Amino acid sequence: MKSYINLARKAGLIIFGLDNVKRLLKKDQVGLIICSPDLGKSALRETDFIKKKHLTVEVYMTSKPETLREMVNKDNVKFIGIKRSNMLVKISSLAKTLWSPDGKEV
Protein backbone atom coordinates (compact mmCIF):
# COMPACT_ATOMS: atom_id res chain seq x y z
CA MET A 1 0.00 0.00 0.00
CA LYS A 2 2.78 2.42 0.94
CA SER A 3 4.40 2.11 -2.49
CA TYR A 4 1.10 2.82 -4.30
CA ILE A 5 0.44 5.81 -2.06
CA ASN A 6 3.92 7.16 -2.77
CA LEU A 7 3.45 6.68 -6.52
CA ALA A 8 0.13 8.50 -6.32
CA ARG A 9 1.77 11.28 -4.30
CA LYS A 10 4.52 11.72 -6.91
CA ALA A 11 1.87 11.79 -9.63
CA GLY A 12 0.00 14.56 -7.81
CA LEU A 13 -3.01 12.39 -7.00
CA ILE A 14 -2.92 12.80 -3.21
CA ILE A 15 -4.76 15.68 -1.56
CA PHE A 16 -3.77 16.54 2.00
CA GLY A 17 -6.22 17.98 4.50
CA LEU A 18 -9.96 17.94 5.00
CA ASP A 19 -10.58 21.40 3.51
CA ASN A 20 -8.68 20.60 0.31
CA VAL A 21 -10.49 17.28 -0.05
CA LYS A 22 -13.89 18.94 0.47
CA ARG A 23 -13.08 21.52 -2.22
CA LEU A 24 -12.27 18.79 -4.76
CA LEU A 25 -15.26 16.69 -3.71
CA LYS A 26 -17.47 19.48 -5.03
CA LYS A 27 -15.83 18.96 -8.43
CA ASP A 28 -16.21 15.15 -8.13
CA GLN A 29 -12.45 14.63 -8.38
CA VAL A 30 -11.95 12.51 -5.24
CA GLY A 31 -12.61 8.78 -5.29
CA LEU A 32 -11.12 7.59 -1.99
CA ILE A 33 -10.47 9.09 1.43
CA ILE A 34 -8.18 7.68 4.10
CA CYS A 35 -8.22 9.29 7.53
CA SER A 36 -6.55 8.80 10.87
CA PRO A 37 -8.49 7.68 13.97
CA ASP A 38 -7.26 10.71 15.93
CA LEU A 39 -9.42 13.19 14.01
CA GLY A 40 -11.18 15.85 16.04
CA LYS A 41 -14.92 15.78 16.65
CA SER A 42 -15.77 18.27 13.91
CA ALA A 43 -13.62 16.41 11.37
CA LEU A 44 -15.37 13.15 12.30
CA ARG A 45 -18.74 14.83 11.73
CA GLU A 46 -17.52 16.10 8.35
CA THR A 47 -16.34 12.59 7.47
CA ASP A 48 -19.76 11.15 8.34
CA PHE A 49 -21.40 13.84 6.22
CA ILE A 50 -19.09 13.00 3.28
CA LYS A 51 -20.02 9.31 3.59
CA LYS A 52 -23.72 10.16 3.39
CA LYS A 53 -23.58 12.81 0.68
CA HIS A 54 -20.92 11.38 -1.65
CA LEU A 55 -21.95 7.76 -1.98
CA THR A 56 -19.42 7.03 -4.74
CA VAL A 57 -16.49 8.02 -2.53
CA GLU A 58 -14.97 5.29 -0.38
CA VAL A 59 -13.92 6.39 3.11
CA TYR A 60 -11.53 4.35 5.26
CA MET A 61 -10.06 5.02 8.67
CA THR A 62 -6.72 3.49 9.58
CA SER A 63 -6.56 1.46 12.77
CA LYS A 64 -3.68 3.52 14.23
CA PRO A 65 -2.78 7.21 13.79
CA GLU A 66 0.81 6.46 12.81
CA THR A 67 -0.27 4.21 9.92
CA LEU A 68 -1.34 7.11 7.71
CA ARG A 69 1.72 9.17 8.62
CA GLU A 70 4.03 6.29 7.73
CA MET A 71 2.24 5.66 4.43
CA VAL A 72 2.74 9.22 3.18
CA ASN A 73 6.09 9.84 4.93
CA LYS A 74 4.79 13.07 6.40
CA ASP A 75 4.17 14.15 10.00
CA ASN A 76 0.83 15.40 11.28
CA VAL A 77 -1.25 13.92 8.45
CA LYS A 78 -4.78 13.02 9.48
CA PHE A 79 -6.79 13.17 6.27
CA ILE A 80 -5.94 12.43 2.64
CA GLY A 81 -7.98 12.12 -0.51
CA ILE A 82 -6.99 10.30 -3.66
CA LYS A 83 -8.07 11.75 -6.97
CA ARG A 84 -9.99 9.65 -9.45
CA SER A 85 -7.47 7.88 -11.68
CA ASN A 86 -6.43 4.44 -12.87
CA MET A 87 -4.29 4.03 -9.76
CA LEU A 88 -7.34 4.59 -7.57
CA VAL A 89 -8.69 1.13 -8.42
CA LYS A 90 -5.59 -0.62 -7.05
CA ILE A 91 -5.34 1.56 -3.95
CA SER A 92 -9.06 1.03 -3.30
CA SER A 93 -8.79 -2.75 -3.54
CA LEU A 94 -5.81 -2.73 -1.15
CA ALA A 95 -7.65 -0.46 1.29
CA LYS A 96 -10.58 -2.90 1.34
CA THR A 97 -8.23 -5.71 2.38
CA LEU A 98 -6.54 -3.62 5.09
CA TRP A 99 -9.35 -1.67 6.78
CA SER A 100 -13.06 -1.68 7.17
CA PRO A 101 -14.87 1.66 6.81
CA ASP A 102 -15.10 2.01 10.61
CA GLY A 103 -11.34 1.79 11.13
CA LYS A 104 -11.02 -1.78 12.30
CA GLU A 105 -8.38 -3.94 10.67
CA VAL A 106 -9.72 -6.66 8.41
C-alpha beads as a LAMMPS data file, in Angstrom:
LAMMPS data file: protein, C-alpha beads

106 atoms
105 bonds

1 atom types
1 bond types

-500.0 500.0 xlo xhi
-500.0 500.0 ylo yhi
-500.0 500.0 zlo zhi

Masses

1 110.0

Atoms # bond

1 1 1 0.000 0.000 0.000
2 1 1 2.785 2.416 0.940
3 1 1 4.404 2.107 -2.494
4 1 1 1.104 2.823 -4.299
5 1 1 0.435 5.814 -2.060
6 1 1 3.921 7.164 -2.767
7 1 1 3.455 6.679 -6.518
8 1 1 0.133 8.501 -6.323
9 1 1 1.774 11.278 -4.302
10 1 1 4.516 11.722 -6.909
11 1 1 1.869 11.790 -9.628
12 1 1 0.002 14.562 -7.805
13 1 1 -3.013 12.387 -6.996
14 1 1 -2.920 12.801 -3.209
15 1 1 -4.764 15.680 -1.565
16 1 1 -3.771 16.543 1.996
17 1 1 -6.221 17.978 4.496
18 1 1 -9.964 17.938 5.003
19 1 1 -10.585 21.397 3.509
20 1 1 -8.678 20.602 0.313
21 1 1 -10.487 17.279 -0.053
22 1 1 -13.895 18.941 0.466
23 1 1 -13.081 21.517 -2.224
24 1 1 -12.266 18.792 -4.757
25 1 1 -15.260 16.686 -3.715
26 1 1 -17.469 19.476 -5.034
27 1 1 -15.831 18.963 -8.432
28 1 1 -16.209 15.151 -8.132
29 1 1 -12.451 14.630 -8.375
30 1 1 -11.947 12.508 -5.242
31 1 1 -12.606 8.777 -5.285
32 1 1 -11.116 7.592 -1.987
33 1 1 -10.474 9.091 1.432
34 1 1 -8.178 7.685 4.104
35 1 1 -8.217 9.290 7.525
36 1 1 -6.548 8.796 10.867
37 1 1 -8.492 7.682 13.967
38 1 1 -7.255 10.708 15.930
39 1 1 -9.420 13.192 14.007
40 1 1 -11.184 15.854 16.041
41 1 1 -14.925 15.782 16.653
42 1 1 -15.770 18.274 13.905
43 1 1 -13.616 16.405 11.373
44 1 1 -15.371 13.155 12.301
45 1 1 -18.744 14.834 11.729
46 1 1 -17.521 16.104 8.352
47 1 1 -16.343 12.594 7.472
48 1 1 -19.755 11.146 8.335
49 1 1 -21.401 13.841 6.217
50 1 1 -19.094 13.000 3.283
51 1 1 -20.023 9.308 3.587
52 1 1 -23.720 10.155 3.386
53 1 1 -23.576 12.814 0.683
54 1 1 -20.923 11.381 -1.648
55 1 1 -21.948 7.756 -1.983
56 1 1 -19.424 7.026 -4.743
57 1 1 -16.490 8.021 -2.526
58 1 1 -14.972 5.290 -0.383
59 1 1 -13.924 6.389 3.108
60 1 1 -11.528 4.354 5.260
61 1 1 -10.059 5.019 8.671
62 1 1 -6.722 3.494 9.577
63 1 1 -6.564 1.463 12.769
64 1 1 -3.677 3.518 14.228
65 1 1 -2.780 7.209 13.788
66 1 1 0.810 6.457 12.807
67 1 1 -0.274 4.205 9.918
68 1 1 -1.340 7.106 7.706
69 1 1 1.719 9.172 8.625
70 1 1 4.029 6.287 7.732
71 1 1 2.244 5.661 4.428
72 1 1 2.743 9.218 3.184
73 1 1 6.095 9.837 4.931
74 1 1 4.790 13.065 6.398
75 1 1 4.168 14.150 10.000
76 1 1 0.832 15.398 11.277
77 1 1 -1.254 13.924 8.448
78 1 1 -4.778 13.017 9.477
79 1 1 -6.787 13.166 6.265
80 1 1 -5.943 12.432 2.636
81 1 1 -7.984 12.122 -0.509
82 1 1 -6.992 10.295 -3.659
83 1 1 -8.069 11.752 -6.967
84 1 1 -9.992 9.647 -9.451
85 1 1 -7.471 7.876 -11.683
86 1 1 -6.434 4.436 -12.869
87 1 1 -4.294 4.031 -9.764
88 1 1 -7.342 4.595 -7.567
89 1 1 -8.690 1.126 -8.423
90 1 1 -5.586 -0.621 -7.049
91 1 1 -5.343 1.559 -3.953
92 1 1 -9.061 1.032 -3.296
93 1 1 -8.785 -2.746 -3.538
94 1 1 -5.807 -2.731 -1.153
95 1 1 -7.650 -0.464 1.289
96 1 1 -10.581 -2.901 1.342
97 1 1 -8.234 -5.712 2.375
98 1 1 -6.544 -3.624 5.093
99 1 1 -9.347 -1.668 6.782
100 1 1 -13.059 -1.679 7.169
101 1 1 -14.867 1.656 6.806
102 1 1 -15.095 2.013 10.607
103 1 1 -11.337 1.795 11.132
104 1 1 -11.015 -1.785 12.300
105 1 1 -8.381 -3.937 10.667
106 1 1 -9.722 -6.656 8.405

Bonds

1 1 1 2
2 1 2 3
3 1 3 4
4 1 4 5
5 1 5 6
6 1 6 7
7 1 7 8
8 1 8 9
9 1 9 10
10 1 10 11
11 1 11 12
12 1 12 13
13 1 13 14
14 1 14 15
15 1 15 16
16 1 16 17
17 1 17 18
18 1 18 19
19 1 19 20
20 1 20 21
21 1 21 22
22 1 22 23
23 1 23 24
24 1 24 25
25 1 25 26
26 1 26 27
27 1 27 28
28 1 28 29
29 1 29 30
30 1 30 31
31 1 31 32
32 1 32 33
33 1 33 34
34 1 34 35
35 1 35 36
36 1 36 37
37 1 37 38
38 1 38 39
39 1 39 40
40 1 40 41
41 1 41 42
42 1 42 43
43 1 43 44
44 1 44 45
45 1 45 46
46 1 46 47
47 1 47 48
48 1 48 49
49 1 49 50
50 1 50 51
51 1 51 52
52 1 52 53
53 1 53 54
54 1 54 55
55 1 55 56
56 1 56 57
57 1 57 58
58 1 58 59
59 1 59 60
60 1 60 61
61 1 61 62
62 1 62 63
63 1 63 64
64 1 64 65
65 1 65 66
66 1 66 67
67 1 67 68
68 1 68 69
69 1 69 70
70 1 70 71
71 1 71 72
72 1 72 73
73 1 73 74
74 1 74 75
75 1 75 76
76 1 76 77
77 1 77 78
78 1 78 79
79 1 79 80
80 1 80 81
81 1 81 82
82 1 82 83
83 1 83 84
84 1 84 85
85 1 85 86
86 1 86 87
87 1 87 88
88 1 88 89
89 1 89 90
90 1 90 91
91 1 91 92
92 1 92 93
93 1 93 94
94 1 94 95
95 1 95 96
96 1 96 97
97 1 97 98
98 1 98 99
99 1 99 100
100 1 100 101
101 1 101 102
102 1 102 103
103 1 103 104
104 1 104 105
105 1 105 106
